[in-house]
């Protein structure tokens, strides 16, 4: 995807503060952090969103989810963290390249959805 922001990061066309990369994944700090620790895990492969995933993506998705707590701990989330995958426009997705937000820090995160 030529115009995809995250694909440009994968291709090193746009700088990012990378904290991890391998043949399948890249993790980098969010440009607008919502907490003291806020980074993204993305696949190198362009997948628009979680709803676009297929059976063939099962290993990649598993790798992303299993890697999240390991990297979160390395980044300082020793007491817990929040994992978010926004999916689609209504779900709050802004960049249409599958990504997991890992958000944490020293204090308890606010409630995400208020009951009303």
C-alpha positions in Angstrom: 0.0 0.0 0.0 1.9 3.0 -1.3 0.1 5.7 0.8 -0.3 3.7 4.0 1.4 5.6 6.8 2.5 2.4 8.6 3.7 0.7 5.4 5.9 3.8 4.9 7.3 3.2 8.4 7.9 -0.5 7.5 9.8 0.7 4.4 11.8 3.3 6.5 10.3 6.1 4.4 9.0 7.8 7.5 11.0 7.8 10.8 9.6 6.2 13.9 11.1 5.6 17.3 11.3 1.8 16.9 11.7 -0.3 20.0 11.6 -3.7 18.2 11.6 -5.2 14.8 11.9 -8.7 13.2 10.9 -10.3 9.9 7.2 -10.1 10.8 6.6 -7.2 13.3 7.7 -3.7 14.1 7.0 -2.0 17.4 7.4 1.8 17.8 6.4 4.6 20.2 3.1 6.3 19.5 3.6 9.8 18.1 0.7 11.1 20.4 1.0 9.0 23.6 -2.1 8.6 25.7 0.0 7.5 28.7 3.7 7.4 29.8 4.1 4.2 27.9 2.3 3.9 24.6 3.6 2.0 21.7 2.2 0.1 18.7 2.9 -3.3 17.4 2.2 -3.7 13.6 2.8 -6.5 11.2 5.1 -5.7 8.3 2.5 -7.2 6.0 -0.3 -4.8 5.1 -3.6 -5.9 6.6 -6.1 -3.1 6.7 -7.8 -4.0 9.9 -8.7 -6.9 12.2 -11.9 -7.5 10.2 -9.8 -8.2 7.1 -7.8 -11.0 8.8 -8.2 -14.6 7.5 -7.2 -18.0 8.6 -3.8 -17.6 6.9 -3.1 -14.7 9.4 -3.5 -16.9 12.5 0.2 -17.4 13.2 0.9 -13.7 12.7 -1.9 -12.6 15.0 -0.8 -15.1 17.7 2.7 -13.8 17.5 1.5 -10.2 17.9 -0.6 -11.1 21.0 2.0 -13.3 22.6 4.7 -10.6 22.0 2.6 -7.8 23.5 3.1 -8.7 27.2 6.8 -9.4 26.8 7.5 -6.1 25.1 5.2 -4.2 27.6 7.2 -5.6 30.5 10.5 -4.6 28.8 9.1 -1.1 28.3 8.2 -0.7 32.0 4.6 -1.9 32.3 5.3 -4.1 35.3 1.9 -3.6 37.0 -0.3 -4.1 33.9 -1.2 -2.4 30.7 -4.1 -1.9 28.2 -4.2 -3.6 24.8 -6.4 -1.9 22.2 -7.1 -2.9 18.6 -9.4 -0.2 17.0 -11.2 -1.8 14.1 -12.9 0.3 11.3 -14.0 3.9 11.3 -16.7 3.4 13.9 -14.3 1.5 16.1 -11.9 4.5 16.1 -9.3 3.2 13.7 -7.4 6.1 12.1 -4.6 4.3 10.3 -5.9 1.4 8.2 -3.1 -1.0 8.8 -3.7 -3.5 11.6 -2.0 -2.4 14.8 -2.2 -3.1 18.6 -1.9 -0.2 21.0 -0.1 -1.0 24.2 -0.7 1.6 26.9 0.5 1.7 30.4 2.5 3.5 33.0 2.8 3.9 36.8 -0.8 4.8 37.5 -4.1 3.1 36.9 -5.5 4.0 33.5 -8.9 5.7 33.4 -12.1 3.7 32.6 -12.4 3.4 28.8 -16.2 3.3 28.5 -18.5 5.0 31.0 -21.8 3.3 31.8 -24.7 5.6 31.4 
